[in-house]
Amino acid sequence: MDKLDISLMYVTDDRILDNERFFEVLNAALAGGATIIQLREKSIDTKSFIERALRTKEICENYNVPLIINDRLDVALAVKADGLHVGQKDIPIKIARKFLGKDKIIGISVSNLKELKVANNTDADYVGLSPIFSTPTKSEDLASPLGIDGLKKFKAISKKPIVCIGGVNKTNLEIIFSNGADGAAVVSAISSSKNPKNVTQSLKKIISYTKSYTVNS
């Protein structure tokens, strides 16, 4: 696998039930420059999840962009995805790694410093700091937004690249990256827009500018 680029992760929106619209947004996000895709499905059955994952993987391969599956190791294995993203109550990373192999991508969500310290001692490829801001897409059992102060605290002790998720959009993207984020995971800002390709391109430009400015400053 080439060097992992987690700078702009599009997390698919499982509120889009219509397959035609779902894949239209996915294609637009990839055409706009998304660097990694996370397929997240919380409500459909396993058969439907696998069918969506297979088509998603085919589209991602056309853009040479990795696909990771949210939560479901069985689905990741079934479709030979590029990796898996797990939460604190999902399969332990050590077990997931055993099944997936050393070359697959594994990310884990963390919402406090205790969880981060545990993640530091795993072979996760990145941590997802969740939520960075308030968000309409994940309301159940969600921790309080960590904000930029939280990001700074996480960055100070993290041994892993940090991807911020939760309420990320073009108005707050620059401050996230200028304060240590390695990546941003975006849902609604892309999926709910009238032109998801243009939005993704705009997000990509902000990330590129901020990263180059931070490096050179």
Secondary structure by P-SEA (a helix, b strand, c coil): ccccccccccccccccccaaaaaaaaaaaaaacccbbbbbbccccaaaaaaaaaaaaaaaaaacbbbbbcccaaaaaaacccbbbbccccccaaaaaaaacccbbbbbbbccaaaaaaaaaccccbbbcccccccccccccccccccaaaaaaaaacccbbbbbbcccccccaaaaaaacccbbbbcccccccccaaaaaaaaaaaaaaaaaaaaac
